[in-house]
Amino acid sequence: MSDKRAPVAPVTQAHHDGAEFHTESQDYLARRSLRGGTAGWILLAGLGVSFVISGDYAGWNYGLGEGGFGGLLIAAVIVAGMYLAMVLGMAELSSALPAAGGGYTFARRAMGPWGGFATGTAILIEYAIAPAAIATFIGAYVESLNLFGITDGWWVYLAVYAFFIGIHLSGAGEALKTMFVITAIALVGLIVFAIAAISRFDAANLTDIPVSETAAGASEFLPFGALGIWAAIPFAIWFFLAIEGVPLAAEEASQPEKNVPRGIIASMLVLLVTCATVLFLATGAIGAESLADSDNPLVHALGDGTIARVVNYIGLAGLIASFFAIIYAYSRQTFALSRAGYLPTSLSVTNKRKAPVLALIIPGVIGFALSLTGEGATLLNVAVFGAALSYVLMMVSHIVLRVREPQMPRPYRTPGGIATTSFALVIAVCAVIATFLVDPLAAFLALLVFGGFMAYFGLYSRHRLVANSPDEEFAALANAEAELR
């Protein structure tokens, strides 16, 4: 897809990182615009829950095999604290810098083009890989339901990618409303599960994993010792993974400086409740040992019967909600990086409905190919690595901007300020290290992909950045203000 570019303005050289910029025509930007005003704070809160809710239905339980119930519980408390602190920090950043780039926009303002692209790349790894992991879980649910006689998941992977990318191509308003309905169904499923699981709950089931004889500090509560807490962190992250995508909807939200912070905080409060519900009730219903390797933990916890089958069907809605929502997230992150010239600019061209066509399709094709491996747990760990790395960079961005630009307009300010985001930063660094502890191969592969993107930027795209893209204009404004001071 070719672009008719206006004559390129004189190239300017950034003193600190060697990035080169040019100005594009208004036609270039018009062909790369999103439809504003399509979402209020309730739809944004629904989007935040949509991103994450699949993590309540599958994935988190693998942490039981790494840390036992006690290890996963402690990890979940730590991770919940990190996410709450991070969400409060991102609420401030999104109110000050409402653009489709989300974390990339924040880091670009704080740390320049290299820091911005590094953050955007980490987020893109998370969002491009997470749907592939979720697709494998959707396949497991479909097979367990024996729907259409399907016994090979790849048909399911292909169908969900094609169908939901198609809905996104119809426009953001339609997609967000569809996500909201599916997410509401998934929340009803969790309520049904909770009611059914209470009658099966036995506290003894929480600690039924045999105690390791070699792990330091091992006990009935921590069967794999203190190290199990650290090993369980990547799986605890699955309870909240991708909530940070809400700011990516800023350009399509009404009054984004107010509604994005409200939406992301409200969704976090809902997810704290769902996390505690499934962790305690699912594990207590059938036992940590039995649940640790299940691809379908909530249904597995309820055994056979009508309620289990109902939860299985609704669980499919939960997985689909996150799958659907994260497709939205990867398309907007790809769109923002492409529009600013960090990625090929053809990826950000939008259709008549203002949906970025290739930004939806290309990462979807890559994700589908990865889903064919069937390695849901490995893909999950790759996504977690990208997420944790982006958290480190975004929290650094909040701290840098608080110190360097204290006068920057902030309609919402993070309670506790730098202390809050510093806590999130420390836990995020631990989470990055933990991904190597749990699955060194997955973490190494993610790091390799990250390095490849950074090489592309260093050798090619940093010489072709678009000065008048919204994210770059935020940074240019900051530079101009700094020169005036």
ABEGO torsion letter per residue (X at the ends): XBBBBBBBBBBBBBAAAGBBBBBBBAAAAAABBBBBGABBAAAAAAAAAAAAAAAAABGAAAAAAAAEAAAAAAAAAAAAAAAAAAAAAAAAAAAABBBAAEAAAAAAAAAEAAAAAAAAAAAAAAAAAAAAAAAAAAAAAAAAAGBGGBABAAAAAAAAAAAAAAAAAAEAAAAAAAAAAAAAAAAAAAAAAAAAAAAABBAAAAAABBBBAABBGBBAABAAEAAAAAAAAAAAAAAABGAAAAAAAAAABBGAAAAAAAAAAAAAAAAAAAAAAAAAAAAAAAEAAAAAABABAAAAAAEBEAAAAAAAAAAAAAAAAAAAAAAAAAAAAAAAAAAAGABBAAAABBBAAGBBAAAAAAAAAAAAAAAAAGBAAAAAAAAAAAAAAAAAAAAAAAAAAAAABAABBBABBBBGEAAAAAAAAAAAAAAAAAAAAABAAAAAAAAAAAAAAAAAAAAAAAAABBAABAAAAAAAAAAAAAAAX
